[in-house]
Amino acid sequence: MDWRIFFTAFTTILVAELADKTEMAILSLTAKTKSPWPIFCGAMLAFAVATLLAVLLGDAVAKCVPIHILRFVSAGIFILIGVLTLLGKL
């Protein structure tokens, strides 16, 4: 295993997910139900499935689309989502 890639993925996702709407939803659900362990397990399974789908899709796309095009399209989608969010359309 390439530990540098592992820690890059870990750090990137950890920083991106801190204090986002998903974390707030988990916090609210835990406060409401007072059942932290089932929520922890359910959230971990959901994150694992979502991550698996993203990894499989990313691997499939990387085999079909050159990396420079993939980066350009990804940046465009990221910017579009940001603009739509700022305009209140999302």
PyMOL Python script that loads the backbone (N, CA, C, O; Angstrom):
from pymol import cmd

cmd.read_pdbstr("""\
ATOM      1  N   MET A   1       0.851  -1.180   0.000  1.00  0.00           N
ATOM      2  CA  MET A   1       0.000   0.000   0.000  1.00  0.00           C
ATOM      3  C   MET A   1       0.892   1.237   0.000  1.00  0.00           C
ATOM      4  O   MET A   1       1.918   1.286   0.680  1.00  0.00           O
ATOM      5  N   ASP A   2       0.481   2.224  -0.771  1.00  0.00           N
ATOM      6  CA  ASP A   2       1.193   3.497  -0.800  1.00  0.00           C
ATOM      7  C   ASP A   2       0.623   4.374   0.318  1.00  0.00           C
ATOM      8  O   ASP A   2      -0.465   4.935   0.184  1.00  0.00           O
ATOM      9  N   TRP A   3       1.358   4.484   1.407  1.00  0.00           N
ATOM     10  CA  TRP A   3       0.884   5.207   2.580  1.00  0.00           C
ATOM     11  C   TRP A   3       0.736   6.700   2.323  1.00  0.00           C
ATOM     12  O   TRP A   3      -0.095   7.358   2.949  1.00  0.00           O
ATOM     13  N   ARG A   4       1.531   7.238   1.413  1.00  0.00           N
ATOM     14  CA  ARG A   4       1.417   8.659   1.093  1.00  0.00           C
ATOM     15  C   ARG A   4       0.039   8.943   0.482  1.00  0.00           C
ATOM     16  O   ARG A   4      -0.610   9.926   0.842  1.00  0.00           O
ATOM     17  N   ILE A   5      -0.400   8.091  -0.433  1.00  0.00           N
ATOM     18  CA  ILE A   5      -1.728   8.249  -1.034  1.00  0.00           C
ATOM     19  C   ILE A   5      -2.810   8.054   0.028  1.00  0.00           C
ATOM     20  O   ILE A   5      -3.789   8.799   0.070  1.00  0.00           O
ATOM     21  N   PHE A   6      -2.625   7.050   0.884  1.00  0.00           N
ATOM     22  CA  PHE A   6      -3.574   6.786   1.968  1.00  0.00           C
ATOM     23  C   PHE A   6      -3.757   8.023   2.845  1.00  0.00           C
ATOM     24  O   PHE A   6      -4.884   8.453   3.091  1.00  0.00           O
ATOM     25  N   PHE A   7      -2.648   8.593   3.316  1.00  0.00           N
ATOM     26  CA  PHE A   7      -2.741   9.750   4.209  1.00  0.00           C
ATOM     27  C   PHE A   7      -3.224  11.007   3.488  1.00  0.00           C
ATOM     28  O   PHE A   7      -3.864  11.861   4.101  1.00  0.00           O
ATOM     29  N   THR A   8      -2.929  11.130   2.208  1.00  0.00           N
ATOM     30  CA  THR A   8      -3.468  12.249   1.430  1.00  0.00           C
ATOM     31  C   THR A   8      -4.988  12.146   1.350  1.00  0.00           C
ATOM     32  O   THR A   8      -5.692  13.134   1.563  1.00  0.00           O
ATOM     33  N   ALA A   9      -5.493  10.956   1.043  1.00  0.00           N
ATOM     34  CA  ALA A   9      -6.945  10.749   0.982  1.00  0.00           C
ATOM     35  C   ALA A   9      -7.583  10.984   2.347  1.00  0.00           C
ATOM     36  O   ALA A   9      -8.609  11.656   2.452  1.00  0.00           O
ATOM     37  N   PHE A  10      -6.974  10.430   3.387  1.00  0.00           N
ATOM     38  CA  PHE A  10      -7.511  10.579   4.742  1.00  0.00           C
ATOM     39  C   PHE A  10      -7.594  12.048   5.146  1.00  0.00           C
ATOM     40  O   PHE A  10      -8.636  12.513   5.609  1.00  0.00           O
ATOM     41  N   THR A  11      -6.504  12.767   4.972  1.00  0.00           N
ATOM     42  CA  THR A  11      -6.449  14.171   5.377  1.00  0.00           C
ATOM     43  C   THR A  11      -7.411  15.025   4.561  1.00  0.00           C
ATOM     44  O   THR A  11      -8.102  15.883   5.109  1.00  0.00           O
ATOM     45  N   THR A  12      -7.454  14.791   3.255  1.00  0.00           N
ATOM     46  CA  THR A  12      -8.344  15.566   2.388  1.00  0.00           C
ATOM     47  C   THR A  12      -9.802  15.382   2.788  1.00  0.00           C
ATOM     48  O   THR A  12     -10.539  16.359   2.921  1.00  0.00           O
ATOM     49  N   ILE A  13     -10.216  14.143   2.979  1.00  0.00           N
ATOM     50  CA  ILE A  13     -11.612  13.868   3.328  1.00  0.00           C
ATOM     51  C   ILE A  13     -11.930  14.365   4.732  1.00  0.00           C
ATOM     52  O   ILE A  13     -13.002  14.924   4.961  1.00  0.00           O
ATOM     53  N   LEU A  14     -11.012  14.168   5.674  1.00  0.00           N
ATOM     54  CA  LEU A  14     -11.251  14.625   7.043  1.00  0.00           C
ATOM     55  C   LEU A  14     -11.478  16.132   7.087  1.00  0.00           C
ATOM     56  O   LEU A  14     -12.438  16.598   7.699  1.00  0.00           O
ATOM     57  N   VAL A  15     -10.609  16.887   6.448  1.00  0.00           N
ATOM     58  CA  VAL A  15     -10.739  18.347   6.452  1.00  0.00           C
ATOM     59  C   VAL A  15     -12.005  18.780   5.707  1.00  0.00           C
ATOM     60  O   VAL A  15     -12.696  19.700   6.146  1.00  0.00           O
ATOM     61  N   ALA A  16     -12.312  18.130   4.594  1.00  0.00           N
ATOM     62  CA  ALA A  16     -13.489  18.503   3.805  1.00  0.00           C
ATOM     63  C   ALA A  16     -14.793  18.210   4.547  1.00  0.00           C
ATOM     64  O   ALA A  16     -15.775  18.931   4.377  1.00  0.00           O
ATOM     65  N   GLU A  17     -14.809  17.169   5.359  1.00  0.00           N
ATOM     66  CA  GLU A  17     -16.043  16.750   6.021  1.00  0.00           C
ATOM     67  C   GLU A  17     -16.274  17.415   7.369  1.00  0.00           C
ATOM     68  O   GLU A  17     -17.384  17.347   7.898  1.00  0.00           O
ATOM     69  N   LEU A  18     -15.258  18.056   7.940  1.00  0.00           N
ATOM     70  CA  LEU A  18     -15.447  18.693   9.242  1.00  0.00           C
ATOM     71  C   LEU A  18     -16.439  19.843   9.131  1.00  0.00           C
ATOM     72  O   LEU A  18     -16.303  20.725   8.283  1.00  0.00           O
ATOM     73  N   ALA A  19     -17.432  19.813   9.998  1.00  0.00           N
ATOM     74  CA  ALA A  19     -18.439  20.873  10.109  1.00  0.00           C
ATOM     75  C   ALA A  19     -19.245  21.086   8.826  1.00  0.00           C
ATOM     76  O   ALA A  19     -19.736  22.188   8.584  1.00  0.00           O
ATOM     77  N   ASP A  20     -19.384  20.052   8.010  1.00  0.00           N
ATOM     78  CA  ASP A  20     -20.239  20.182   6.828  1.00  0.00           C
ATOM     79  C   ASP A  20     -21.653  19.745   7.191  1.00  0.00           C
ATOM     80  O   ASP A  20     -21.917  19.362   8.331  1.00  0.00           O
ATOM     81  N   LYS A  21     -22.555  19.802   6.225  1.00  0.00           N
ATOM     82  CA  LYS A  21     -23.956  19.495   6.527  1.00  0.00           C
ATOM     83  C   LYS A  21     -24.162  18.042   6.943  1.00  0.00           C
ATOM     84  O   LYS A  21     -25.074  17.751   7.717  1.00  0.00           O
ATOM     85  N   THR A  22     -23.337  17.128   6.446  1.00  0.00           N
ATOM     86  CA  THR A  22     -23.468  15.728   6.848  1.00  0.00           C
ATOM     87  C   THR A  22     -23.123  15.563   8.321  1.00  0.00           C
ATOM     88  O   THR A  22     -23.823  14.863   9.053  1.00  0.00           O
ATOM     89  N   GLU A  23     -22.058  16.201   8.751  1.00  0.00           N
ATOM     90  CA  GLU A  23     -21.676  16.113  10.161  1.00  0.00           C
ATOM     91  C   GLU A  23     -22.749  16.739  11.047  1.00  0.00           C
ATOM     92  O   GLU A  23     -23.049  16.223  12.124  1.00  0.00           O
ATOM     93  N   MET A  24     -23.321  17.844  10.595  1.00  0.00           N
ATOM     94  CA  MET A  24     -24.384  18.491  11.371  1.00  0.00           C
ATOM     95  C   MET A  24     -25.625  17.590  11.458  1.00  0.00           C
ATOM     96  O   MET A  24     -26.290  17.546  12.493  1.00  0.00           O
ATOM     97  N   ALA A  25     -25.931  16.881  10.378  1.00  0.00           N
ATOM     98  CA  ALA A  25     -27.070  15.956  10.393  1.00  0.00           C
ATOM     99  C   ALA A  25     -26.819  14.815  11.376  1.00  0.00           C
ATOM    100  O   ALA A  25     -27.718  14.422  12.120  1.00  0.00           O
ATOM    101  N   ILE A  26     -25.606  14.290  11.377  1.00  0.00           N
ATOM    102  CA  ILE A  26     -25.258  13.208  12.305  1.00  0.00           C
ATOM    103  C   ILE A  26     -25.311  13.716  13.742  1.00  0.00           C
ATOM    104  O   ILE A  26     -25.817  13.026  14.627  1.00  0.00           O
ATOM    105  N   LEU A  27     -24.794  14.913  13.976  1.00  0.00           N
ATOM    106  CA  LEU A  27     -24.828  15.509  15.308  1.00  0.00           C
ATOM    107  C   LEU A  27     -26.272  15.676  15.781  1.00  0.00           C
ATOM    108  O   LEU A  27     -26.597  15.338  16.919  1.00  0.00           O
ATOM    109  N   SER A  28     -27.132  16.191  14.916  1.00  0.00           N
ATOM    110  CA  SER A  28     -28.540  16.396  15.270  1.00  0.00           C
ATOM    111  C   SER A  28     -29.247  15.078  15.543  1.00  0.00           C
ATOM    112  O   SER A  28     -29.996  14.958  16.512  1.00  0.00           O
ATOM    113  N   LEU A  29     -29.010  14.100  14.697  1.00  0.00           N
ATOM    114  CA  LEU A  29     -29.645  12.794  14.875  1.00  0.00           C
ATOM    115  C   LEU A  29     -29.207  12.142  16.180  1.00  0.00           C
ATOM    116  O   LEU A  29     -30.018  11.541  16.884  1.00  0.00           O
ATOM    117  N   THR A  30     -27.931  12.261  16.497  1.00  0.00           N
ATOM    118  CA  THR A  30     -27.424  11.690  17.746  1.00  0.00           C
ATOM    119  C   THR A  30     -28.036  12.398  18.948  1.00  0.00           C
ATOM    120  O   THR A  30     -28.429  11.746  19.915  1.00  0.00           O
ATOM    121  N   ALA A  31     -28.120  13.718  18.897  1.00  0.00           N
ATOM    122  CA  ALA A  31     -28.714  14.473  20.002  1.00  0.00           C
ATOM    123  C   ALA A  31     -30.191  14.119  20.182  1.00  0.00           C
ATOM    124  O   ALA A  31     -30.685  14.031  21.306  1.00  0.00           O
ATOM    125  N   LYS A  32     -30.884  13.919  19.068  1.00  0.00           N
ATOM    126  CA  LYS A  32     -32.318  13.619  19.123  1.00  0.00           C
ATOM    127  C   LYS A  32     -32.583  12.217  19.667  1.00  0.00           C
ATOM    128  O   LYS A  32     -33.457  12.032  20.515  1.00  0.00           O
ATOM    129  N   THR A  33     -31.831  11.231  19.182  1.00  0.00           N
ATOM    130  CA  THR A  33     -32.108   9.840  19.546  1.00  0.00           C
ATOM    131  C   THR A  33     -31.341   9.364  20.767  1.00  0.00           C
ATOM    132  O   THR A  33     -31.737   8.395  21.415  1.00  0.00           O
ATOM    133  N   LYS A  34     -30.245  10.042  21.082  1.00  0.00           N
ATOM    134  CA  LYS A  34     -29.368   9.641  22.179  1.00  0.00           C
ATOM    135  C   LYS A  34     -28.893   8.195  22.012  1.00  0.00           C
ATOM    136  O   LYS A  34     -28.721   7.469  22.991  1.00  0.00           O
ATOM    137  N   SER A  35     -28.688   7.798  20.771  1.00  0.00           N
ATOM    138  CA  SER A  35     -28.192   6.456  20.440  1.00  0.00           C
ATOM    139  C   SER A  35     -26.963   6.592  19.550  1.00  0.00           C
ATOM    140  O   SER A  35     -27.057   6.408  18.336  1.00  0.00           O
ATOM    141  N   PRO A  36     -25.816   6.912  20.134  1.00  0.00           N
ATOM    142  CA  PRO A  36     -24.646   7.207  19.302  1.00  0.00           C
ATOM    143  C   PRO A  36     -24.096   6.024  18.516  1.00  0.00           C
ATOM    144  O   PRO A  36     -23.667   6.202  17.375  1.00  0.00           O
ATOM    145  N   TRP A  37     -24.095   4.839  19.080  1.00  0.00           N
ATOM    146  CA  TRP A  37     -23.444   3.716  18.385  1.00  0.00           C
ATOM    147  C   TRP A  37     -24.175   3.269  17.129  1.00  0.00           C
ATOM    148  O   TRP A  37     -23.521   3.045  16.110  1.00  0.00           O
ATOM    149  N   PRO A  38     -25.497   3.126  17.147  1.00  0.00           N
ATOM    150  CA  PRO A  38     -26.168   2.791  15.880  1.00  0.00           C
ATOM    151  C   PRO A  38     -25.991   3.881  14.822  1.00  0.00           C
ATOM    152  O   PRO A  38     -25.862   3.583  13.634  1.00  0.00           O
ATOM    153  N   ILE A  39     -25.984   5.135  15.252  1.00  0.00           N
ATOM    154  CA  ILE A  39     -25.784   6.231  14.302  1.00  0.00           C
ATOM    155  C   ILE A  39     -24.364   6.198  13.757  1.00  0.00           C
ATOM    156  O   ILE A  39     -24.153   6.384  12.558  1.00  0.00           O
ATOM    157  N   PHE A  40     -23.392   5.964  14.627  1.00  0.00           N
ATOM    158  CA  PHE A  40     -22.002   5.855  14.181  1.00  0.00           C
ATOM    159  C   PHE A  40     -21.861   4.738  13.148  1.00  0.00           C
ATOM    160  O   PHE A  40     -21.265   4.942  12.090  1.00  0.00           O
ATOM    161  N   CYS A  41     -22.405   3.564  13.449  1.00  0.00           N
ATOM    162  CA  CYS A  41     -22.289   2.426  12.527  1.00  0.00           C
ATOM    163  C   CYS A  41     -23.014   2.699  11.210  1.00  0.00           C
ATOM    164  O   CYS A  41     -22.491   2.395  10.138  1.00  0.00           O
ATOM    165  N   GLY A  42     -24.209   3.268  11.287  1.00  0.00           N
ATOM    166  CA  GLY A  42     -24.949   3.590  10.067  1.00  0.00           C
ATOM    167  C   GLY A  42     -24.235   4.629   9.222  1.00  0.00           C
ATOM    168  O   GLY A  42     -24.168   4.508   7.999  1.00  0.00           O
ATOM    169  N   ALA A  43     -23.702   5.655   9.881  1.00  0.00           N
ATOM    170  CA  ALA A  43     -22.978   6.703   9.150  1.00  0.00           C
ATOM    171  C   ALA A  43     -21.707   6.145   8.523  1.00  0.00           C
ATOM    172  O   ALA A  43     -21.392   6.466   7.377  1.00  0.00           O
ATOM    173  N   MET A  44     -20.981   5.322   9.251  1.00  0.00           N
ATOM    174  CA  MET A  44     -19.750   4.737   8.712  1.00  0.00           C
ATOM    175  C   MET A  44     -20.054   3.857   7.496  1.00  0.00           C
ATOM    176  O   MET A  44     -19.338   3.906   6.496  1.00  0.00           O
ATOM    177  N   LEU A  45     -21.111   3.058   7.584  1.00  0.00           N
ATOM    178  CA  LEU A  45     -21.488   2.211   6.454  1.00  0.00           C
ATOM    179  C   LEU A  45     -21.897   3.071   5.256  1.00  0.00           C
ATOM    180  O   LEU A  45     -21.525   2.774   4.120  1.00  0.00           O
ATOM    181  N   ALA A  46     -22.657   4.128   5.508  1.00  0.00           N
ATOM    182  CA  ALA A  46     -23.066   5.018   4.417  1.00  0.00           C
ATOM    183  C   ALA A  46     -21.857   5.685   3.765  1.00  0.00           C
ATOM    184  O   ALA A  46     -21.775   5.751   2.538  1.00  0.00           O
ATOM    185  N   PHE A  47     -20.916   6.180   4.576  1.00  0.00           N
ATOM    186  CA  PHE A  47     -19.702   6.790   4.029  1.00  0.00           C
ATOM    187  C   PHE A  47     -18.885   5.765   3.245  1.00  0.00           C
ATOM    188  O   PHE A  47     -18.330   6.078   2.192  1.00  0.00           O
ATOM    189  N   ALA A  48     -18.816   4.536   3.768  1.00  0.00           N
ATOM    190  CA  ALA A  48     -18.053   3.489   3.080  1.00  0.00           C
ATOM    191  C   ALA A  48     -18.666   3.174   1.717  1.00  0.00           C
ATOM    192  O   ALA A  48     -17.941   3.045   0.731  1.00  0.00           O
ATOM    193  N   VAL A  49     -19.988   3.050   1.652  1.00  0.00           N
ATOM    194  CA  VAL A  49     -20.658   2.752   0.381  1.00  0.00           C
ATOM    195  C   VAL A  49     -20.487   3.916  -0.599  1.00  0.00           C
ATOM    196  O   VAL A  49     -20.184   3.702  -1.773  1.00  0.00           O
ATOM    197  N   ALA A  50     -20.683   5.144  -0.119  1.00  0.00           N
ATOM    198  CA  ALA A  50     -20.519   6.313  -0.992  1.00  0.00           C
ATOM    199  C   ALA A  50     -19.087   6.411  -1.511  1.00  0.00           C
ATOM    200  O   ALA A  50     -18.864   6.733  -2.678  1.00  0.00           O
ATOM    201  N   THR A  51     -18.128   6.133  -0.646  1.00  0.00           N
ATOM    202  CA  THR A  51     -16.723   6.179  -1.047  1.00  0.00           C
ATOM    203  C   THR A  51     -16.406   5.075  -2.040  1.00  0.00           C
ATOM    204  O   THR A  51     -15.695   5.308  -3.018  1.00  0.00           O
ATOM    205  N   LEU A  52     -16.920   3.880  -1.805  1.00  0.00           N
ATOM    206  CA  LEU A  52     -16.700   2.771  -2.737  1.00  0.00           C
ATOM    207  C   LEU A  52     -17.245   3.120  -4.119  1.00  0.00           C
ATOM    208  O   LEU A  52     -16.579   2.882  -5.127  1.00  0.00           O
ATOM    209  N   LEU A  53     -18.445   3.678  -4.170  1.00  0.00           N
ATOM    210  CA  LEU A  53     -19.020   4.066  -5.460  1.00  0.00           C
ATOM    211  C   LEU A  53     -18.165   5.125  -6.151  1.00  0.00           C
ATOM    212  O   LEU A  53     -17.947   5.058  -7.361  1.00  0.00           O
ATOM    213  N   ALA A  54     -17.683   6.102  -5.385  1.00  0.00           N
ATOM    214  CA  ALA A  54     -16.838   7.151  -5.965  1.00  0.00           C
ATOM    215  C   ALA A  54     -15.525   6.579  -6.489  1.00  0.00           C
ATOM    216  O   ALA A  54     -15.060   6.972  -7.558  1.00  0.00           O
ATOM    217  N   VAL A  55     -14.928   5.658  -5.745  1.00  0.00           N
ATOM    218  CA  VAL A  55     -13.667   5.044  -6.173  1.00  0.00           C
ATOM    219  C   VAL A  55     -13.876   4.205  -7.431  1.00  0.00           C
ATOM    220  O   VAL A  55     -13.082   4.289  -8.368  1.00  0.00           O
ATOM    221  N   LEU A  56     -14.927   3.404  -7.459  1.00  0.00           N
ATOM    222  CA  LEU A  56     -15.197   2.572  -8.637  1.00  0.00           C
ATOM    223  C   LEU A  56     -15.499   3.430  -9.862  1.00  0.00           C
ATOM    224  O   LEU A  56     -15.004   3.153 -10.955  1.00  0.00           O
ATOM    225  N   LEU A  57     -16.308   4.469  -9.680  1.00  0.00           N
ATOM    226  CA  LEU A  57     -16.622   5.365 -10.789  1.00  0.00           C
ATOM    227  C   LEU A  57     -15.369   6.106 -11.249  1.00  0.00           C
ATOM    228  O   LEU A  57     -15.128   6.236 -12.450  1.00  0.00           O
ATOM    229  N   GLY A  58     -14.578   6.588 -10.304  1.00  0.00           N
ATOM    230  CA  GLY A  58     -13.337   7.281 -10.650  1.00  0.00           C
ATOM    231  C   GLY A  58     -12.374   6.397 -11.407  1.00  0.00           C
ATOM    232  O   GLY A  58     -11.732   6.843 -12.357  1.00  0.00           O
ATOM    233  N   ASP A  59     -12.268   5.147 -10.994  1.00  0.00           N
ATOM    234  CA  ASP A  59     -11.389   4.198 -11.680  1.00  0.00           C
ATOM    235  C   ASP A  59     -11.874   3.932 -13.103  1.00  0.00           C
ATOM    236  O   ASP A  59     -11.075   3.884 -14.039  1.00  0.00           O
ATOM    237  N   ALA A  60     -13.188   3.759 -13.263  1.00  0.00           N
ATOM    238  CA  ALA A  60     -13.747   3.503 -14.592  1.00  0.00           C
ATOM    239  C   ALA A  60     -13.561   4.710 -15.509  1.00  0.00           C
ATOM    240  O   ALA A  60     -13.195   4.558 -16.675  1.00  0.00           O
ATOM    241  N   VAL A  61     -13.813   5.903 -14.983  1.00  0.00           N
ATOM    242  CA  VAL A  61     -13.662   7.118 -15.789  1.00  0.00           C
ATOM    243  C   VAL A  61     -12.204   7.333 -16.164  1.00  0.00           C
ATOM    244  O   VAL A  61     -11.907   7.717 -17.296  1.00  0.00           O
ATOM    245  N   ALA A  62     -11.292   7.090 -15.230  1.00  0.00           N
ATOM    246  CA  ALA A  62      -9.860   7.289 -15.490  1.00  0.00           C
ATOM    247  C   ALA A  62      -9.346   6.377 -16.599  1.00  0.00           C
ATOM    248  O   ALA A  62      -8.370   6.709 -17.271  1.00  0.00           O
ATOM    249  N   LYS A  63      -9.989   5.239 -16.791  1.00  0.00           N
ATOM    250  CA  LYS A  63      -9.582   4.310 -17.853  1.00  0.00           C
ATOM    251  C   LYS A  63     -10.072   4.771 -19.230  1.00  0.00           C
ATOM    252  O   LYS A  63      -9.533   4.356 -20.256  1.00  0.00           O
ATOM    253  N   CYS A  64     -11.093   5.628 -19.246  1.00  0.00           N
ATOM    254  CA  CYS A  64     -11.700   6.048 -20.513  1.00  0.00           C
ATOM    255  C   CYS A  64     -11.374   7.479 -20.916  1.00  0.00           C
ATOM    256  O   CYS A  64     -11.391   7.812 -22.101  1.00  0.00           O
ATOM    257  N   VAL A  65     -11.076   8.327 -19.934  1.00  0.00           N
ATOM    258  CA  VAL A  65     -10.899   9.756 -20.193  1.00  0.00           C
ATOM    259  C   VAL A  65      -9.476  10.161 -19.813  1.00  0.00           C
ATOM    260  O   VAL A  65      -9.026   9.852 -18.709  1.00  0.00           O
ATOM    261  N   PRO A  66      -8.765  10.843 -20.699  1.00  0.00           N
ATOM    262  CA  PRO A  66      -7.415  11.312 -20.363  1.00  0.00           C
ATOM    263  C   PRO A  66      -7.443  12.238 -19.139  1.00  0.00           C
ATOM    264  O   PRO A  66      -8.390  13.001 -18.951  1.00  0.00           O
ATOM    265  N   ILE A  67      -6.406  12.162 -18.318  1.00  0.00           N
ATOM    266  CA  ILE A  67      -6.380  12.886 -17.049  1.00  0.00           C
ATOM    267  C   ILE A  67      -6.513  14.396 -17.224  1.00  0.00           C
ATOM    268  O   ILE A  67      -7.163  15.045 -16.405  1.00  0.00           O
ATOM    269  N   HIS A  68      -5.919  14.974 -18.266  1.00  0.00           N
ATOM    270  CA  HIS A  68      -6.021  16.428 -18.440  1.00  0.00           C
ATOM    271  C   HIS A  68      -7.459  16.858 -18.728  1.00  0.00           C
ATOM    272  O   HIS A  68      -7.886  17.926 -18.291  1.00  0.00           O
ATOM    273  N   ILE A  69      -8.196  16.039 -19.453  1.00  0.00           N
ATOM    274  CA  ILE A  69      -9.612  16.336 -19.713  1.00  0.00           C
ATOM    275  C   ILE A  69     -10.423  16.150 -18.433  1.00  0.00           C
ATOM    276  O   ILE A  69     -11.304  16.953 -18.125  1.00  0.00           O
ATOM    277  N   LEU A  70     -10.125  15.101 -17.700  1.00  0.00           N
ATOM    278  CA  LEU A  70     -10.822  14.828 -16.444  1.00  0.00           C
ATOM    279  C   LEU A  70     -10.637  15.981 -15.456  1.00  0.00           C
ATOM    280  O   LEU A  70     -11.590  16.388 -14.792  1.00  0.00           O
ATOM    281  N   ARG A  71      -9.423  16.503 -15.357  1.00  0.00           N
ATOM    282  CA  ARG A  71      -9.162  17.636 -14.457  1.00  0.00           C
ATOM    283  C   ARG A  71      -9.929  18.877 -14.908  1.00  0.00           C
ATOM    284  O   ARG A  71     -10.496  19.588 -14.079  1.00  0.00           O
ATOM    285  N   PHE A  72      -9.950  19.139 -16.200  1.00  0.00           N
ATOM    286  CA  PHE A  72     -10.653  20.302 -16.745  1.00  0.00           C
ATOM    287  C   PHE A  72     -12.154  20.204 -16.465  1.00  0.00           C
ATOM    288  O   PHE A  72     -12.769  21.166 -16.006  1.00  0.00           O
ATOM    289  N   VAL A  73     -12.731  19.050 -16.742  1.00  0.00           N
ATOM    290  CA  VAL A  73     -14.167  18.848 -16.525  1.00  0.00           C
ATOM    291  C   VAL A  73     -14.492  18.918 -15.032  1.00  0.00           C
ATOM    292  O   VAL A  73     -15.482  19.538 -14.643  1.00  0.00           O
ATOM    293  N   SER A  74     -13.669  18.291 -14.197  1.00  0.00           N
ATOM    294  CA  SER A  74     -13.894  18.328 -12.748  1.00  0.00           C
ATOM    295  C   SER A  74     -13.855  19.754 -12.225  1.00  0.00           C
ATOM    296  O   SER A  74     -14.704  20.145 -11.424  1.00  0.00           O
ATOM    297  N   ALA A  75     -12.877  20.534 -12.671  1.00  0.00           N
ATOM    298  CA  ALA A  75     -12.772  21.929 -12.246  1.00  0.00           C
ATOM    299  C   ALA A  75     -13.999  22.720 -12.695  1.00  0.00           C
ATOM    300  O   ALA A  75     -14.524  23.536 -11.938  1.00  0.00           O
ATOM    301  N   GLY A  76     -14.452  22.482 -13.916  1.00  0.00           N
ATOM    302  CA  GLY A  76     -15.635  23.169 -14.423  1.00  0.00           C
ATOM    303  C   GLY A  76     -16.879  22.850 -13.616  1.00  0.00           C
ATOM    304  O   GLY A  76     -17.664  23.743 -13.298  1.00  0.00           O
ATOM    305  N   ILE A  77     -17.060  21.586 -13.285  1.00  0.00           N
ATOM    306  CA  ILE A  77     -18.219  21.179 -12.480  1.00  0.00           C
ATOM    307  C   ILE A  77     -18.136  21.804 -11.088  1.00  0.00           C
ATOM    308  O   ILE A  77     -19.136  22.289 -10.560  1.00  0.00           O
ATOM    309  N   PHE A  78     -16.950  21.789 -10.502  1.00  0.00           N
ATOM    310  CA  PHE A  78     -16.742  22.373  -9.178  1.00  0.00           C
ATOM    311  C   PHE A  78     -17.094  23.863  -9.184  1.00  0.00           C
ATOM    312  O   PHE A  78     -17.789  24.345  -8.289  1.00  0.00           O
ATOM    313  N   ILE A  79     -16.617  24.582 -10.188  1.00  0.00           N
ATOM    314  CA  ILE A  79     -16.905  26.016 -10.302  1.00  0.00           C
ATOM    315  C   ILE A  79     -18.398  26.248 -10.530  1.00  0.00           C
ATOM    316  O   ILE A  79     -18.987  27.140  -9.918  1.00  0.00           O
ATOM    317  N   LEU A  80     -19.011  25.454 -11.404  1.00  0.00           N
ATOM    318  CA  LEU A  80     -20.440  25.586 -11.675  1.00  0.00           C
ATOM    319  C   LEU A  80     -21.264  25.383 -10.405  1.00  0.00           C
ATOM    320  O   LEU A  80     -22.181  26.157 -10.131  1.00  0.00           O
ATOM    321  N   ILE A  81     -20.946  24.360  -9.641  1.00  0.00           N
ATOM    322  CA  ILE A  81     -21.674  24.108  -8.390  1.00  0.00           C
ATOM    323  C   ILE A  81     -21.481  25.270  -7.418  1.00  0.00           C
ATOM    324  O   ILE A  81     -22.426  25.681  -6.745  1.00  0.00           O
ATOM    325  N   GLY A  82     -20.260  25.801  -7.344  1.00  0.00           N
ATOM    326  CA  GLY A  82     -20.001  26.947  -6.478  1.00  0.00           C
ATOM    327  C   GLY A  82     -20.814  28.164  -6.871  1.00  0.00           C
ATOM    328  O   GLY A  82     -21.397  28.827  -6.014  1.00  0.00           O
ATOM    329  N   VAL A  83     -20.857  28.463  -8.160  1.00  0.00           N
ATOM    330  CA  VAL A  83     -21.621  29.616  -8.649  1.00  0.00           C
ATOM    331  C   VAL A  83     -23.114  29.414  -8.393  1.00  0.00           C
ATOM    332  O   VAL A  83     -23.793  30.328  -7.925  1.00  0.00           O
ATOM    333  N   LEU A  84     -23.622  28.230  -8.694  1.00  0.00           N
ATOM    334  CA  LEU A  84     -25.043  27.956  -8.460  1.00  0.00           C
ATOM    335  C   LEU A  84     -25.390  28.046  -6.977  1.00  0.00           C
ATOM    336  O   LEU A  84     -26.472  28.508  -6.614  1.00  0.00           O
ATOM    337  N   THR A  85     -24.474  27.604  -6.127  1.00  0.00           N
ATOM    338  CA  THR A  85     -24.695  27.708  -4.684  1.00  0.00           C
ATOM    339  C   THR A  85     -24.734  29.169  -4.251  1.00  0.00           C
ATOM    340  O   THR A  85     -25.600  29.566  -3.472  1.00  0.00           O
ATOM    341  N   LEU A  86     -23.803  29.964  -4.753  1.00  0.00           N
ATOM    342  CA  LEU A  86     -23.785  31.392  -4.418  1.00  0.00           C
ATOM    343  C   LEU A  86     -25.049  32.106  -4.882  1.00  0.00           C
ATOM    344  O   LEU A  86     -25.529  33.026  -4.218  1.00  0.00           O
ATOM    345  N   LEU A  87     -25.584  31.682  -6.017  1.00  0.00           N
ATOM    346  CA  LEU A  87     -26.801  32.295  -6.555  1.00  0.00           C
ATOM    347  C   LEU A  87     -28.072  31.753  -5.904  1.00  0.00           C
ATOM    348  O   LEU A  87     -29.173  32.214  -6.204  1.00  0.00           O
ATOM    349  N   GLY A  88     -27.917  30.776  -5.016  1.00  0.00           N
ATOM    350  CA  GLY A  88     -29.065  30.200  -4.328  1.00  0.00           C
ATOM    351  C   GLY A  88     -29.866  29.236  -5.175  1.00  0.00           C
ATOM    352  O   GLY A  88     -31.029  28.971  -4.871  1.00  0.00           O
ATOM    353  N   LYS A  89     -29.274  28.707  -6.228  1.00  0.00           N
ATOM    354  CA  LYS A  89     -29.973  27.780  -7.120  1.00  0.00           C
ATOM    355  C   LYS A  89     -29.831  26.329  -6.667  1.00  0.00           C
ATOM    356  O   LYS A  89     -30.540  25.456  -7.167  1.00  0.00           O
ATOM    357  N   LEU A  90     -28.934  26.064  -5.738  1.00  0.00           N
ATOM    358  CA  LEU A  90     -28.770  24.701  -5.209  1.00  0.00           C
ATOM    359  C   LEU A  90     -29.088  24.660  -3.741  1.00  0.00           C
ATOM    360  O   LEU A  90     -29.007  23.600  -3.121  1.00  0.00           O
TER     361      LEU A  90
END
""", "prot")
cmd.dss("prot")
cmd.show_as("cartoon", "prot")
cmd.util.cbc("prot")
cmd.orient("prot")
